[in-house]
Amino acid sequence: MAFLKKEPIPTLRADANLTDRITDLLVAEITGGQYAVGEVLPPEQVIADRLNVSRTVLREAVSRLKAEGLVQSKQGVGLTVMMTTRPSVLRMVAAEEGDTEQVLRIVELRRGFEIEAATLAAQRRTDEDLAAMRAALTAMEQAIADGDVAAGVDADLGFHRAVALATKNEHYLNFFDFLAGLLAENLRVSRSRSAKLAGRASQAQREHETLFKAIEAGDPEAARDHARTHVEHTEARLRSTQAAEWH
């Protein structure tokens, strides 16, 4: 690990800019070719000792790296490098495993996006777009029958990606891919834990079918309404899962 190979740096002054300086130092090391994507950093205490700073300062710096998408805490693994180049566009923290509240915040962001995407898709969809949506629905149905949670999540995201593609606006597609990257793994974990709660997958499937029919019919108002219902029900299902885990 690169951190362990480096000599300790001189003691840093505990002034108002200390966290900024530690953040910049860690960013420089991560983006400077010392790490590969997927590499796990040493424990926080080891890093703090090397940099001669408190755990409080280091944790604040690490939280900034997470916000930039450079690292992510993975349960049972540790602080993992997610990218080695500093993104120049929108930055958000991926939902960590088991963090239902963070997932819900991202789902809330999806609400407006999904509603507008469905509205545009109903106006602009092509036969090819409809075929892609139908294929995703078929894959979801098969995943439910097989009890395959991972395949079900992939098909679910595939359906919504096909809706984004049908807007004929590349920014909708790019933003969907961004959100999907933040949500995908957490949704797999969440749905695996809630698999015992019967009927949820089937309910979501019915919502997808209803939304598809509105888009297929070229009815933007119905598509808007059904997209809103689906996202609101998704939020409700996640909250119910969270409540069940707490009891």
Secondary structure, DSSP 8 states (H G I E B T S, - for coil): -HHHHS--------STTHHHHHHHHHHHHHHTTS--TT-B---HHHHHHHHT--HHHHHHHHHHHHHTTSEEEETTTEEEE--SS--SS-------TT-HHHHHHHHHHHHHHHHHHHHHHHHH--HHHHHHHHHHHHHHHHHHHHT-HHHHHHHHHHHHHHHHHHTT-HHHHHHHHHHHHHHHHHHHHHHHHTTTSTTHHHHHHHHHHHHHHHHHTT-HHHHHHHHHHHHHHHHHHHHHHHHHHH-
